[in-house]
Amino acid sequence: MRCGTSLLLGSAAITIHPPRASAFTKRLRTWFPTLRYYYRLQEQLGTIDLRLPAWLQDAFTVADLRPGTWPRMLVPGWAHWYEGQFARGKWFLIGWLAMTALCLVTFGSSFSALLAGMILAVHAGSMIDLAWRSRELNDQWTLVASVLVWTTAACVVTVALYTPLQRAVFTAIDARQWMVDEPPLAAGDVVLLRPLANLRSLPQPGEVVVYTRQGYSIQQENHRILQRPAGQGMDRIIAGPESTVRWRHGELTVNGKPTELRPINAERLPGDFDLQVPGGYVCIFPSTDTLLSASGSLEQWTQQSLVPQDAIAGRAVVRNYPFWRFWWIQ
């Protein structure tokens, strides 16, 4: 029939008035014939009969668990108890708690990073164990596929759970591990600090901070040069910006007033000197730098004592690792 005619079916009349495209739309379709290829692709895909093997379809089937079990998977072992598997749930919970406690004690060390990975593995393992053991699997292929599917799902869930927690922890507290001996710190010691971004104000004189030291070189005999690259350091702030620091015969004055503030290793202060702290800098005597204290010149000492405020990583709180060297830093 032609457009505008009527078709009578029984006692119902249907009037055909198809929508008309505007001239601009017709021209646009001529320039970009996307619909034509879209319908062709749809016709081709519609003829494809995609059939998965029965064992693979069974592997993707949701586990036969009660609705209240799923939210309890947030705590390893809790969901097992809810499902009546008390023994398995107990060991999952004990393992998770033990590794979490060790991770907190050794926080910031390479060992704690290993423990963090094991915590994720135990948590994901509890989900996997509960999911595929709750169903009756027909054959070995179904078993393998089910474990792979649930392993992937459990890993995605655990990463989604622990990533916000990790970000929240490192926003409030950060860690630095020393690789060389710098008394009172030894190689392997971990210092926890409050990041500068988490502090309400810049650290003040008297506070011990972790900061980035500038690199320097020391000229020795026989044309030998010792290079010390930039690295992390820890010591006490002695004076703030635009201050005058003077060290005379064992007495330290800041802006002409005597002060009781001393660096961590006060016995390493060099001979008498005067120091003018410019704006945007603080005075931190590098007394924990063993190389500079033993072989550096007075000029290098004073240069390294001027630290930009943006080089401060945060306020040192505690040396927590190893635990037998525990030390509240004050």
Backbone bond lengths (Angstrom), bond angles and torsions (degrees), N, CA, C in turn:
res aa  C-N    CA-C-N  psi(-1)  N-CA   C-N-CA  omega(-1)  CA-C   N-CA-C  phi
1 M - - - 1.468 - - 1.521 108.76 -
2 R 1.302 116.79 161.56 1.452 121.64 -179.08 1.523 110.26 -96.19
3 C 1.299 115.46 162.06 1.468 120.52 177.90 1.527 109.65 -62.59
4 G 1.334 116.26 138.26 1.452 121.25 178.34 1.509 114.28 92.71
5 T 1.345 117.70 -11.51 1.452 120.15 178.51 1.515 110.13 -84.06
6 S 1.320 117.28 170.55 1.453 122.94 -178.63 1.515 109.44 -116.29
7 L 1.332 114.81 143.15 1.457 122.01 177.68 1.521 107.30 -115.76
8 L 1.325 116.72 124.46 1.459 122.03 -177.80 1.514 109.00 -101.50
9 L 1.360 115.54 114.22 1.454 122.24 177.67 1.511 107.96 -114.92
10 G 1.328 115.85 104.76 1.461 118.15 -175.48 1.513 109.28 65.98
11 S 1.314 114.55 -114.23 1.469 119.97 178.90 1.515 112.21 -115.41
12 A 1.399 117.73 11.58 1.471 120.93 -178.43 1.506 108.88 -107.57
13 A 1.302 116.73 136.67 1.466 122.08 178.41 1.509 109.29 -109.10
14 I 1.348 117.30 132.85 1.459 123.13 179.30 1.510 107.80 -117.58
15 T 1.293 116.37 121.30 1.459 121.47 178.03 1.526 108.70 -98.24
16 I 1.316 116.59 128.32 1.466 121.41 -176.40 1.511 108.62 -101.17
17 H 1.330 115.26 111.10 1.467 121.92 175.05 1.528 107.92 -134.40
18 P 1.319 118.47 81.13 1.469 120.73 -177.50 1.525 111.09 -65.14
19 P 1.348 117.13 149.22 1.468 119.37 177.99 1.518 111.55 -66.97
20 R 1.294 115.61 141.23 1.459 121.75 -178.11 1.525 110.25 -102.37
21 A 1.325 116.24 132.61 1.458 120.66 176.26 1.515 109.82 -76.55
22 S 1.333 115.35 146.23 1.454 119.62 177.92 1.523 110.24 -72.38
23 A 1.311 115.93 166.28 1.467 119.89 -179.71 1.523 111.34 -62.79
24 F 1.336 116.46 -38.00 1.472 119.70 179.28 1.533 111.01 -65.34
25 T 1.354 116.36 -40.75 1.462 120.03 179.83 1.520 111.01 -65.36
26 K 1.348 116.95 -40.80 1.462 119.57 177.35 1.527 111.35 -61.97
27 R 1.317 116.14 -41.92 1.453 119.63 179.00 1.523 110.87 -65.73
28 L 1.333 116.50 -38.73 1.468 120.95 179.52 1.532 110.93 -64.92
29 R 1.358 116.50 -40.25 1.466 119.90 177.97 1.521 111.49 -66.82
30 T 1.314 116.93 -29.18 1.461 119.95 177.02 1.516 110.81 -69.66
31 W 1.327 116.09 -39.31 1.468 120.35 179.71 1.520 111.88 -72.61
32 F 1.354 115.44 -39.84 1.476 120.50 -176.58 1.537 108.72 -125.13
33 P 1.316 117.70 84.54 1.474 120.80 -176.84 1.528 112.16 -79.57
34 T 1.343 116.11 58.36 1.466 119.46 -176.43 1.525 112.01 -74.82
35 L 1.341 116.93 -38.09 1.460 119.21 -177.66 1.518 111.49 -61.69
36 R 1.318 116.44 -36.57 1.451 119.96 -179.51 1.522 111.49 -59.34
37 Y 1.342 115.91 -46.43 1.464 119.52 179.72 1.518 111.55 -73.47
38 Y 1.327 117.46 -29.23 1.463 120.44 178.45 1.525 110.52 -63.89
39 Y 1.350 116.56 -46.22 1.460 119.42 -179.16 1.524 111.10 -67.68
40 R 1.328 117.26 -35.16 1.458 119.44 177.33 1.526 111.43 -64.60
41 L 1.355 115.52 -42.83 1.464 119.61 178.55 1.525 110.65 -65.39
42 Q 1.314 117.38 -38.20 1.458 120.90 178.96 1.524 111.08 -63.60
43 E 1.335 116.27 -39.65 1.463 119.50 178.24 1.521 111.43 -65.44
44 Q 1.356 116.76 -39.58 1.455 120.03 -179.53 1.523 111.60 -67.84
45 L 1.335 115.99 -42.89 1.456 119.06 -179.51 1.520 111.90 -69.12
46 G 1.310 116.39 -28.89 1.452 118.89 179.81 1.511 113.53 -67.01
47 T 1.315 116.48 -20.42 1.471 119.94 179.93 1.521 112.64 -87.83
48 I 1.328 118.04 -7.15 1.465 121.09 -178.83 1.526 109.16 -81.95
49 D 1.302 115.59 127.10 1.462 121.37 179.10 1.524 108.31 -105.82
50 L 1.344 116.39 95.38 1.454 121.48 -176.87 1.522 109.43 -90.68
51 R 1.313 115.25 115.77 1.449 120.66 -178.67 1.523 109.46 -125.41
52 L 1.327 116.37 123.06 1.456 121.34 176.66 1.515 109.32 -90.42
53 P 1.355 115.91 150.05 1.466 118.46 176.23 1.521 110.48 -59.94
54 A 1.311 115.73 153.74 1.463 120.27 -177.38 1.519 111.73 -61.34
55 W 1.346 117.03 -38.56 1.458 119.43 -178.39 1.521 111.81 -67.32
56 L 1.354 116.67 -30.24 1.465 119.53 178.94 1.526 110.39 -77.19
57 Q 1.331 116.59 -38.13 1.459 119.25 175.50 1.523 111.23 -63.09
58 D 1.324 116.27 -37.54 1.459 120.62 178.92 1.517 111.71 -67.64
59 A 1.344 116.19 -32.27 1.464 120.07 179.93 1.523 111.59 -66.17
60 F 1.339 117.22 -31.34 1.459 121.02 -179.62 1.524 112.94 -85.13
61 T 1.317 116.89 -4.76 1.452 120.37 -179.80 1.531 110.26 -66.14
62 V 1.305 116.94 137.70 1.459 121.21 -179.11 1.519 109.82 -63.49
63 A 1.318 116.52 140.48 1.458 121.31 -178.21 1.526 110.81 -61.53
64 D 1.314 114.09 148.99 1.462 120.72 -178.82 1.533 109.13 -84.38
65 L 1.315 115.45 78.40 1.457 121.52 -178.45 1.516 109.75 -123.41
66 R 1.316 115.69 152.99 1.463 120.18 177.10 1.528 109.92 -70.64
67 P 1.328 117.76 150.48 1.477 119.86 -178.03 1.521 113.19 -56.69
68 G 1.326 118.03 -34.26 1.457 119.61 -179.06 1.512 114.07 -72.39
69 T 1.338 117.97 -9.91 1.470 121.23 -178.89 1.516 111.71 -75.90
70 W 1.318 116.80 -37.07 1.469 120.23 -173.35 1.528 113.20 -59.86
71 P 1.332 120.83 -50.24 1.477 118.46 179.33 1.522 113.46 -65.97
72 R 1.334 117.63 -24.78 1.464 120.56 179.59 1.525 112.37 -74.39
73 M 1.327 117.64 -9.06 1.464 120.40 175.81 1.524 112.38 -70.24
74 L 1.333 117.01 -8.79 1.466 119.69 177.43 1.522 111.65 -64.87
75 V 1.339 116.97 -23.75 1.468 121.87 177.67 1.523 107.63 -118.38
76 P 1.328 119.46 118.06 1.466 120.97 -179.22 1.530 111.40 -57.08
77 G 1.325 116.66 130.83 1.452 121.78 178.20 1.514 114.12 95.40
78 W 1.301 118.59 -28.34 1.465 121.81 -178.06 1.527 110.61 -64.84
79 A 1.338 116.44 -44.28 1.462 119.68 179.83 1.523 111.19 -65.84
80 H 1.345 117.55 -35.11 1.465 120.39 177.27 1.534 110.28 -61.76
81 W 1.315 116.90 -44.20 1.465 120.68 178.63 1.523 110.51 -61.06
82 Y 1.319 116.13 -40.80 1.457 120.99 -179.51 1.530 110.98 -64.01
83 E 1.331 116.65 -32.47 1.456 121.63 179.39 1.528 112.71 -88.59
84 G 1.336 116.72 1.25 1.454 119.76 177.75 1.512 115.20 90.48
85 Q 1.341 118.17 5.54 1.465 121.16 179.74 1.530 108.39 -97.86
86 F 1.328 116.58 75.01 1.464 121.68 -170.96 1.522 112.17 -67.52
87 A 1.333 118.30 -43.97 1.469 121.31 -175.93 1.515 111.18 -63.46
88 R 1.319 116.88 -47.75 1.472 120.07 -179.40 1.526 110.52 -65.42
89 G 1.320 116.49 -41.73 1.460 118.91 179.33 1.512 112.56 -63.41
90 K 1.347 116.80 -36.78 1.469 120.14 179.95 1.515 111.03 -62.80
91 W 1.340 117.82 -44.54 1.468 119.79 -177.37 1.518 111.91 -71.62
92 F 1.311 117.08 -34.94 1.467 118.54 175.57 1.528 110.29 -63.36
93 L 1.319 117.60 -43.35 1.462 121.15 -178.82 1.527 111.38 -67.59
94 I 1.337 117.03 -43.10 1.465 120.12 -179.92 1.527 110.34 -63.10
95 G 1.324 117.19 -44.83 1.467 119.97 179.14 1.517 112.28 -62.30
96 W 1.331 116.11 -41.65 1.467 119.89 -179.82 1.529 111.44 -66.70
97 L 1.322 117.97 -43.22 1.465 121.44 -179.99 1.524 111.37 -66.64
98 A 1.341 117.34 -40.61 1.460 120.37 -179.46 1.519 111.22 -63.26
99 M 1.314 117.32 -46.12 1.464 120.14 -179.37 1.526 111.70 -70.30
100 T 1.339 117.35 -32.44 1.461 119.55 176.07 1.526 111.08 -65.49
101 A 1.341 117.01 -41.53 1.467 120.92 178.44 1.522 110.86 -64.05
102 L 1.337 117.41 -44.10 1.469 120.53 178.31 1.522 110.95 -64.37
103 C 1.328 117.13 -37.19 1.465 120.52 179.32 1.524 111.15 -64.70
104 L 1.334 116.62 -38.17 1.466 119.93 178.37 1.525 111.37 -68.73
105 V 1.330 116.79 -39.75 1.469 120.64 -179.29 1.521 110.87 -66.45
106 T 1.318 117.39 -38.33 1.463 121.84 -177.02 1.525 111.84 -101.86
107 F 1.324 117.48 21.11 1.463 121.98 -173.94 1.529 111.30 -53.65
108 G 1.321 115.86 132.89 1.454 121.64 178.15 1.508 114.63 97.61
109 S 1.332 118.63 -15.74 1.456 121.92 -179.35 1.529 110.05 -90.15
110 S 1.335 116.12 168.37 1.459 120.43 176.32 1.527 110.77 -65.50
111 F 1.341 116.82 -30.70 1.458 120.65 178.44 1.522 111.00 -66.08
112 S 1.336 116.76 -36.41 1.466 119.69 179.17 1.526 111.07 -67.46
113 A 1.341 117.12 -32.81 1.466 119.79 176.65 1.526 110.59 -64.65
114 L 1.347 116.65 -39.24 1.461 120.61 175.67 1.524 110.89 -63.78
115 L 1.325 116.38 -42.27 1.461 119.92 179.26 1.527 111.71 -65.80
116 A 1.335 116.95 -35.48 1.468 119.99 177.83 1.519 110.69 -62.07
117 G 1.329 116.46 -40.51 1.461 119.28 176.34 1.512 112.12 -64.03
118 M 1.334 117.42 -37.70 1.462 120.76 178.56 1.523 111.11 -69.16
119 I 1.335 117.61 -34.23 1.468 120.59 176.41 1.519 110.24 -61.64
120 L 1.327 116.29 -45.02 1.460 119.63 177.49 1.523 111.26 -62.17
121 A 1.343 116.31 -39.78 1.460 120.13 -179.02 1.529 111.33 -64.90
122 V 1.333 117.48 -41.72 1.462 120.69 179.80 1.528 110.54 -66.01
123 H 1.327 116.40 -42.97 1.462 119.32 -179.85 1.525 111.02 -64.07
124 A 1.339 116.03 -46.40 1.467 119.03 177.75 1.519 110.89 -64.34
125 G 1.333 116.71 -38.19 1.456 120.31 179.71 1.511 112.73 -62.89
126 S 1.331 117.75 -36.37 1.462 120.02 178.49 1.525 110.71 -64.99
127 M 1.347 117.16 -38.37 1.463 119.83 176.99 1.518 111.53 -66.24
128 I 1.334 115.99 -44.80 1.463 120.29 -178.75 1.521 110.62 -62.45
129 D 1.324 116.20 -46.63 1.461 120.90 -178.56 1.522 111.51 -59.03
130 L 1.329 116.12 -44.40 1.456 120.10 -177.27 1.527 111.18 -70.75
131 A 1.324 116.88 -35.89 1.464 120.59 -175.07 1.526 111.66 -70.44
132 W 1.332 118.05 -54.92 1.465 117.46 -173.07 1.521 112.66 -83.58
133 R 1.323 118.87 -18.08 1.457 119.79 174.95 1.529 112.17 -79.41
134 S 1.325 118.07 -13.01 1.462 120.94 -178.50 1.528 111.55 -83.01
135 R 1.333 118.02 -2.26 1.463 121.04 -177.12 1.524 110.05 -124.07
136 E 1.290 115.79 155.05 1.455 121.55 175.58 1.523 108.45 -92.54
137 L 1.339 116.73 111.94 1.456 122.07 -177.02 1.522 109.20 -94.21
138 N 1.327 115.54 136.02 1.463 120.63 -170.38 1.520 113.53 -76.26
139 D 1.310 118.55 -40.08 1.461 120.20 -175.95 1.518 110.00 -145.82
140 Q 1.329 115.55 -179.29 1.463 121.11 -175.84 1.519 111.47 -68.69
141 W 1.334 117.35 -38.14 1.459 119.91 179.25 1.532 110.97 -61.84
142 T 1.308 116.33 -41.31 1.461 119.89 177.69 1.519 110.85 -64.10
143 L 1.334 116.56 -39.31 1.456 120.63 178.96 1.522 111.31 -61.70
144 V 1.334 116.61 -48.06 1.472 120.80 -179.11 1.525 110.83 -63.40
145 A 1.333 116.31 -45.88 1.461 119.54 -179.23 1.521 111.27 -64.33
146 S 1.329 117.18 -38.72 1.460 120.45 179.53 1.525 111.18 -64.15
147 V 1.335 116.83 -42.66 1.464 119.83 178.71 1.527 110.89 -62.59
148 L 1.348 116.78 -42.13 1.467 120.17 179.88 1.525 111.19 -64.17
149 V 1.329 116.01 -43.70 1.464 119.64 -178.66 1.523 110.77 -63.92
150 W 1.347 116.47 -47.38 1.449 119.35 -177.20 1.529 112.44 -73.30
151 T 1.337 117.22 -27.70 1.468 119.84 174.62 1.520 110.26 -63.82
152 T 1.328 116.20 -46.01 1.470 120.25 178.25 1.527 110.98 -61.35
153 A 1.332 116.33 -45.75 1.471 119.56 -179.62 1.520 111.75 -63.93
154 A 1.348 117.12 -41.90 1.466 120.39 -179.23 1.524 111.28 -66.50
155 C 1.334 117.31 -38.11 1.471 119.92 178.47 1.523 111.29 -64.54
156 V 1.326 116.69 -41.24 1.464 120.31 178.25 1.527 110.71 -62.92
157 V 1.338 116.72 -42.33 1.463 120.68 -178.85 1.526 111.26 -66.34
158 T 1.345 117.63 -44.67 1.464 120.13 -178.66 1.528 111.75 -65.67
159 V 1.327 116.80 -39.76 1.470 119.31 177.42 1.527 110.06 -63.34
160 A 1.345 116.63 -41.04 1.467 120.19 178.80 1.528 111.41 -65.55
161 L 1.339 117.77 -30.03 1.462 121.03 179.74 1.519 112.28 -77.86
162 Y 1.347 116.99 -43.66 1.459 120.69 -170.69 1.529 113.48 -89.27
163 T 1.316 118.66 -20.54 1.470 119.33 -179.81 1.528 111.99 -62.92
164 P 1.350 120.42 -48.07 1.477 118.76 175.90 1.529 112.72 -61.85
165 L 1.339 117.01 -34.63 1.467 120.12 178.55 1.525 110.71 -65.98
166 Q 1.322 116.12 -42.07 1.469 120.10 179.40 1.528 111.14 -63.26
167 R 1.326 116.55 -41.20 1.466 119.95 179.18 1.527 111.37 -66.36
168 A 1.324 116.34 -39.43 1.467 119.66 179.86 1.525 110.68 -65.73
169 V 1.343 117.57 -40.07 1.470 121.02 -179.34 1.516 110.56 -65.41
170 F 1.330 117.48 -47.71 1.457 119.94 -176.34 1.523 112.48 -75.39
171 T 1.318 117.66 -12.08 1.464 119.55 170.89 1.520 110.70 -75.41
172 A 1.332 116.55 -35.60 1.466 121.43 -178.51 1.519 112.84 -87.00
173 I 1.327 118.11 -32.81 1.466 122.34 -176.41 1.516 109.02 -144.97
174 D 1.317 116.34 142.72 1.464 121.48 177.95 1.520 108.21 -130.35
175 A 1.316 116.97 170.29 1.459 121.24 -175.50 1.518 110.09 -137.54
176 R 1.333 115.67 148.63 1.461 123.18 173.46 1.523 108.37 -133.82
177 Q 1.318 116.45 132.96 1.456 121.01 178.67 1.523 109.31 -111.51
178 W 1.351 116.07 130.81 1.454 121.97 -179.13 1.526 110.38 -84.36
179 M 1.324 115.57 137.37 1.463 120.84 -178.84 1.528 112.70 -102.03
180 V 1.337 117.38 -12.07 1.462 121.76 -179.63 1.523 108.79 -130.81
181 D 1.330 115.30 162.74 1.465 120.43 177.59 1.522 110.02 -77.78
182 E 1.319 116.59 121.07 1.457 123.48 174.83 1.523 107.47 -140.30
183 P 1.327 117.31 82.59 1.468 120.86 -175.04 1.526 111.54 -48.06
184 P 1.320 116.77 136.95 1.468 128.82 8.48 1.527 114.91 -82.68
185 L 1.336 118.24 9.01 1.455 121.54 178.08 1.519 109.70 -98.02
186 A 1.321 115.74 141.62 1.456 122.17 178.11 1.518 108.93 -115.10
187 A 1.328 115.62 162.82 1.460 120.29 178.83 1.523 109.57 -58.90
188 G 1.330 116.49 128.99 1.460 121.90 -178.00 1.511 114.33 99.18
189 D 1.336 118.38 -14.95 1.465 120.72 179.10 1.532 110.34 -65.92
190 V 1.324 115.00 144.08 1.463 121.81 177.76 1.519 108.95 -116.80
191 V 1.318 115.98 129.52 1.463 122.40 178.02 1.520 108.39 -112.86
192 L 1.330 115.85 126.58 1.458 120.94 174.82 1.522 109.64 -90.73
193 L 1.311 116.84 141.80 1.455 121.28 -177.46 1.509 110.30 -141.90
194 R 1.309 114.51 154.28 1.460 120.52 172.83 1.520 108.07 -88.62
195 P 1.344 118.12 118.90 1.466 119.84 -176.41 1.522 111.85 -59.27
196 L 1.323 114.31 150.81 1.459 120.09 -178.26 1.525 110.76 -59.52
197 A 1.340 117.55 -36.62 1.459 120.64 -178.59 1.520 111.86 -67.18
198 N 1.340 117.73 -20.25 1.459 121.68 -178.48 1.525 112.49 -91.88
199 L 1.337 117.00 -8.21 1.458 120.85 -179.26 1.526 110.31 -86.71
200 R 1.320 115.77 146.84 1.458 119.96 179.66 1.517 111.76 -73.10
201 S 1.318 117.40 -26.67 1.461 121.55 179.69 1.519 108.74 -147.88
202 L 1.312 116.33 168.53 1.454 120.90 178.18 1.530 109.99 -65.95
203 P 1.332 117.96 146.67 1.465 120.52 177.68 1.528 110.99 -56.30
204 Q 1.319 115.49 142.92 1.455 122.40 -176.20 1.529 111.27 -103.65
205 P 1.339 118.03 162.95 1.469 120.27 175.97 1.519 111.80 -53.79
206 G 1.320 115.94 136.14 1.449 122.96 -176.87 1.513 113.34 103.95
207 E 1.338 117.61 -18.94 1.460 121.15 -179.67 1.519 110.35 -89.91
208 V 1.335 115.90 142.44 1.459 121.99 177.32 1.526 108.20 -89.06
209 V 1.325 116.32 129.16 1.461 121.10 -175.90 1.522 110.14 -127.53
210 V 1.314 114.36 158.02 1.473 122.29 169.61 1.519 106.50 -101.43
211 Y 1.305 116.33 131.37 1.461 120.50 -174.77 1.521 109.75 -144.44
212 T 1.319 116.00 172.36 1.463 122.54 178.51 1.522 109.03 -98.25
213 R 1.334 115.76 119.61 1.464 120.58 178.97 1.529 110.42 -84.86
214 Q 1.323 114.60 149.35 1.455 119.99 176.85 1.528 109.62 -78.38
215 G 1.323 115.46 151.28 1.453 119.99 175.68 1.526 111.86 -77.11
216 Y 1.320 116.78 156.58 1.460 121.01 179.17 1.527 109.06 -156.60
217 S 1.314 115.79 170.62 1.464 121.84 178.18 1.523 108.66 -132.98
218 I 1.335 116.68 146.14 1.459 123.24 -178.81 1.525 108.94 -120.19
219 Q 1.337 115.79 122.35 1.461 121.39 179.18 1.529 109.79 -79.41
220 Q 1.335 116.97 129.86 1.452 122.24 179.04 1.522 110.22 -121.11
221 E 1.333 115.15 -177.79 1.465 119.92 -179.88 1.524 110.58 -67.88
222 N 1.336 113.77 161.90 1.474 121.50 178.74 1.525 111.98 57.22
223 H 1.327 115.35 35.37 1.469 122.64 175.78 1.529 112.79 58.98
224 R 1.295 117.16 27.01 1.451 121.01 176.49 1.533 109.90 -87.86
225 I 1.318 115.93 143.97 1.463 121.49 -179.34 1.521 108.64 -129.95
226 L 1.321 115.87 126.98 1.455 121.26 174.31 1.523 108.93 -93.63
227 Q 1.325 115.52 122.68 1.461 120.60 179.66 1.523 109.73 -100.83
228 R 1.320 115.94 129.20 1.457 120.85 175.99 1.531 107.12 -118.35
229 P 1.342 117.92 106.42 1.471 119.23 -179.17 1.520 111.21 -70.53
230 A 1.316 115.70 164.83 1.466 120.73 176.15 1.526 109.45 -61.34
231 G 1.306 115.85 142.17 1.460 120.77 -178.06 1.509 110.91 -163.22
232 Q 1.315 116.23 -176.01 1.450 121.02 -177.00 1.523 111.06 -85.93
233 G 1.300 115.16 147.99 1.448 121.77 177.49 1.519 110.11 -141.88
234 M 1.324 115.66 166.35 1.464 120.66 178.41 1.517 108.80 -142.69
235 D 1.323 116.17 128.57 1.460 120.61 176.12 1.515 108.85 -168.96
236 R 1.334 115.04 -179.87 1.462 121.23 -174.00 1.523 110.93 -92.23
237 I 1.347 115.50 141.48 1.456 120.32 172.87 1.523 108.68 -75.40
238 I 1.326 115.85 125.82 1.465 121.04 -178.30 1.524 111.37 -95.10
239 A 1.325 117.42 -39.79 1.463 120.96 -176.98 1.515 109.26 -150.07
240 G 1.336 115.73 154.25 1.451 122.02 -179.90 1.519 112.11 -91.13
241 P 1.329 117.37 -171.41 1.468 121.74 -179.01 1.527 111.86 -61.87
242 E 1.329 114.14 149.84 1.469 123.29 175.63 1.527 110.85 56.81
243 S 1.308 115.86 44.63 1.468 121.55 177.32 1.524 109.36 -116.10
244 T 1.321 115.19 157.01 1.462 121.83 175.54 1.525 108.25 -111.77
245 V 1.324 115.98 120.77 1.463 121.66 -176.83 1.523 108.00 -112.80
246 R 1.324 115.85 133.54 1.474 120.72 179.97 1.527 108.89 -134.74
247 W 1.340 114.09 133.18 1.466 121.54 176.89 1.520 108.28 -119.09
248 R 1.338 115.67 114.34 1.460 120.92 -176.99 1.528 109.64 -135.77
249 H 1.349 115.96 115.43 1.461 122.01 172.01 1.534 112.16 51.68
250 G 1.327 115.83 43.89 1.459 120.12 176.41 1.512 114.83 84.28
251 E 1.325 117.58 4.12 1.462 120.84 178.59 1.528 109.53 -114.35
252 L 1.316 115.40 133.36 1.467 121.58 -177.96 1.524 108.98 -112.24
253 T 1.333 115.47 128.90 1.460 120.69 177.11 1.527 109.11 -125.60
254 V 1.329 115.36 144.69 1.464 122.37 176.16 1.513 107.35 -124.38
255 N 1.327 115.61 118.73 1.468 122.13 -176.70 1.521 110.77 57.25
256 G 1.323 116.38 38.37 1.454 122.41 176.42 1.509 115.28 81.25
257 K 1.345 118.53 -0.32 1.462 121.81 -178.59 1.528 109.87 -111.03
258 P 1.330 117.99 133.24 1.469 120.18 177.88 1.530 111.05 -61.74
259 T 1.315 115.76 144.88 1.457 121.06 178.59 1.522 110.18 -134.47
260 E 1.314 115.71 147.54 1.462 121.56 178.19 1.520 112.16 -90.50
261 L 1.323 116.76 -2.40 1.464 119.46 -179.83 1.521 110.69 -67.05
262 R 1.318 115.61 136.72 1.460 121.78 177.57 1.519 108.99 -139.63
263 P 1.332 117.77 152.40 1.465 119.87 173.72 1.522 110.47 -66.42
264 I 1.305 116.91 173.99 1.469 120.70 -177.45 1.517 110.87 -61.52
265 N 1.316 117.54 -43.31 1.471 122.21 177.36 1.521 108.42 -110.67
266 A 1.337 115.99 80.00 1.470 120.60 -174.46 1.521 112.29 -64.85
267 E 1.334 118.39 -25.61 1.457 120.67 -178.37 1.526 112.57 -69.09
268 R 1.340 117.66 -10.48 1.462 120.62 -178.77 1.525 112.92 -94.00
269 L 1.309 118.21 3.35 1.465 119.30 177.30 1.523 109.63 -62.20
270 P 1.347 118.17 136.73 1.470 120.81 -178.23 1.526 111.73 -77.68
271 G 1.323 115.65 -161.20 1.465 120.45 179.67 1.517 111.94 -69.03
272 D 1.333 115.15 -177.07 1.459 120.42 -174.92 1.529 111.09 -59.90
273 F 1.322 115.37 142.98 1.473 119.57 178.95 1.519 108.94 -160.46
274 D 1.333 114.32 160.13 1.460 123.40 172.99 1.527 108.02 -119.27
275 L 1.341 115.09 144.84 1.466 119.48 -175.75 1.521 109.10 -141.79
276 Q 1.329 115.43 126.79 1.460 121.48 176.35 1.525 108.23 -105.49
277 V 1.337 116.83 118.42 1.470 121.54 -177.54 1.522 108.37 -89.52
278 P 1.339 118.69 117.32 1.470 119.94 179.57 1.528 111.68 -76.12
279 G 1.320 116.58 170.91 1.451 121.52 177.35 1.522 111.27 -64.44
280 G 1.330 116.09 142.53 1.459 120.49 -178.71 1.514 113.75 83.13
281 Y 1.341 117.72 3.01 1.471 122.55 179.95 1.527 109.26 -123.95
282 V 1.338 114.62 161.64 1.459 121.49 170.68 1.522 107.62 -129.82
283 C 1.319 114.99 161.52 1.455 120.89 179.05 1.531 109.38 -98.45
284 I 1.334 116.53 117.25 1.463 123.01 176.40 1.526 107.33 -131.51
285 F 1.311 117.67 108.97 1.462 120.12 178.22 1.540 109.40 -70.08
286 P 1.338 118.57 125.50 1.478 121.62 -176.82 1.530 112.12 -79.26
287 S 1.322 117.17 60.43 1.464 120.11 -174.86 1.525 112.86 -74.99
288 T 1.342 118.37 -15.44 1.465 119.88 178.00 1.523 112.29 -89.01
289 D 1.333 117.19 -5.33 1.467 121.47 177.33 1.527 108.25 -82.67
290 T 1.328 117.06 99.30 1.474 121.30 -175.37 1.518 112.27 -65.23
291 L 1.324 118.08 -36.90 1.466 120.62 -178.71 1.520 111.18 -66.73
292 L 1.322 116.80 -44.51 1.463 120.26 -179.55 1.524 110.63 -67.68
293 S 1.327 117.57 -38.89 1.469 120.43 -179.47 1.517 111.65 -67.63
294 A 1.341 117.49 -32.35 1.463 120.28 -176.41 1.519 112.93 -87.20
295 S 1.327 118.01 -36.37 1.464 120.27 -171.25 1.515 114.42 -125.74
296 G 1.310 119.66 -9.11 1.452 120.94 -176.11 1.520 112.69 -79.01
297 S 1.312 114.91 158.72 1.460 120.87 178.06 1.523 110.18 -87.44
298 L 1.347 115.41 168.26 1.463 120.36 178.73 1.525 110.36 -63.52
299 E 1.327 116.69 -37.05 1.469 120.36 179.20 1.530 110.92 -64.02
300 Q 1.332 116.75 -42.50 1.456 119.78 178.14 1.532 110.82 -65.54
301 W 1.311 115.83 -37.79 1.466 120.01 179.15 1.524 110.60 -59.87
302 T 1.326 116.87 -48.05 1.464 120.32 -178.84 1.527 111.52 -67.16
303 Q 1.341 116.67 -35.37 1.462 119.27 177.66 1.529 111.30 -64.80
304 Q 1.324 116.02 -42.77 1.459 120.05 179.81 1.528 112.51 -72.40
305 S 1.324 117.14 -15.14 1.466 120.46 179.53 1.515 112.80 -78.88
306 L 1.332 117.70 -14.41 1.460 121.88 177.87 1.531 108.33 -94.64
307 V 1.298 115.85 110.17 1.468 121.70 -174.37 1.531 109.08 -116.33
308 P 1.342 118.64 125.00 1.471 119.88 175.39 1.525 110.72 -61.27
309 Q 1.314 116.01 144.22 1.467 119.75 -178.95 1.526 112.22 -63.03
310 D 1.349 117.36 -31.62 1.460 119.04 179.56 1.523 112.65 -76.63
311 A 1.355 117.56 -4.94 1.465 120.29 175.58 1.524 112.13 -86.35
312 I 1.328 117.25 -6.30 1.471 121.25 179.69 1.519 108.96 -80.33
313 A 1.323 116.48 124.05 1.470 121.50 179.88 1.521 111.80 -81.98
314 G 1.321 117.05 -34.76 1.457 119.96 -179.77 1.514 111.54 165.93
315 R 1.321 117.36 178.46 1.454 122.97 -178.90 1.522 109.90 -89.00
316 A 1.332 116.97 124.71 1.460 121.87 -179.65 1.521 109.84 -68.63
317 V 1.334 115.58 137.68 1.465 120.97 -176.62 1.518 111.85 -114.29
318 V 1.331 117.24 -53.09 1.456 120.06 -171.79 1.523 109.87 -156.40
319 R 1.325 115.66 147.39 1.460 120.78 167.15 1.530 105.81 -95.81
320 N 1.321 116.04 108.57 1.464 120.00 -172.45 1.523 114.49 -103.41
321 Y 1.322 118.14 -11.12 1.463 120.61 -177.81 1.531 108.85 -139.97
322 P 1.335 116.63 133.57 1.470 128.51 -4.40 1.528 111.11 -70.09
323 F 1.341 115.28 154.91 1.468 119.47 -169.78 1.530 112.43 -66.60
324 W 1.376 117.68 -24.09 1.467 118.32 179.27 1.531 111.57 -76.81
325 R 1.330 117.35 -6.95 1.485 121.59 174.83 1.527 110.23 -111.26
326 F 1.307 117.04 27.52 1.456 121.98 -178.06 1.527 110.05 -58.04
327 W 1.358 115.88 135.32 1.469 119.39 -174.99 1.525 109.27 -153.99
328 W 1.346 115.53 118.33 1.462 120.60 170.42 1.515 107.98 -74.74
329 I 1.300 117.12 120.02 1.458 121.62 -174.57 1.517 109.34 -86.27
330 Q 1.342 115.81 121.63 1.460 120.65 179.22 1.529 110.14 -133.00
